[in-house]
Amino acid sequence: MKKPSSRIREEIARLQDQLKQAETREAERIGRIALKAGLGEIEIDEAELQAAFEDVAKRFRGGKGSAAGKKDAGDGRTASGDSATQSTGADAGGVGEV
């Protein structure tokens, strides 16, 4: 038996609400981490910061670098000495609002 269009619309609305709630939780989590890392105190263009975040995302998705989370003496840098705030990227698209 097929679902009536009204039931499908209700299901879509429910799923959209779930998506919005999940995005809000993710944005709050990332925002807290960014503040702990000191990004709230840095004067940086949003496009440049978004490009840096995209570079970090590529690094962890691609398995490049030390994505295992090994840290030096707690200064926020990986064992290789790279810092997420020093990365820059080419384009600024694809990341939701934070």
Rosetta blueprint (number, residue, H / E / L):
1 M L
2 K L
3 K L
4 P L
5 S H
6 S H
7 R H
8 I H
9 R H
10 E H
11 E H
12 I H
13 A H
14 R H
15 L H
16 Q H
17 D H
18 Q H
19 L H
20 K H
21 Q H
22 A H
23 E H
24 T H
25 R H
26 E H
27 A H
28 E H
29 R H
30 I H
31 G H
32 R H
33 I H
34 A H
35 L H
36 K H
37 A L
38 G L
39 L H
40 G H
41 E H
42 I L
43 E L
44 I L
45 D L
46 E H
47 A H
48 E H
49 L H
50 Q H
51 A H
52 A H
53 F H
54 E H
55 D H
56 V H
57 A H
58 K H
59 R H
60 F H
61 R H
62 G H
63 G L
64 K L
65 G L
66 S L
67 A L
68 A L
69 G L
70 K L
71 K E
72 D L
73 A L
74 G L
75 D L
76 G L
77 R L
78 T E
79 A L
80 S L
81 G L
82 D L
83 S L
84 A H
85 T H
86 Q H
87 S L
88 T L
89 G L
90 A L
91 D L
92 A L
93 G L
94 G L
95 V L
96 G L
97 E L
98 V L
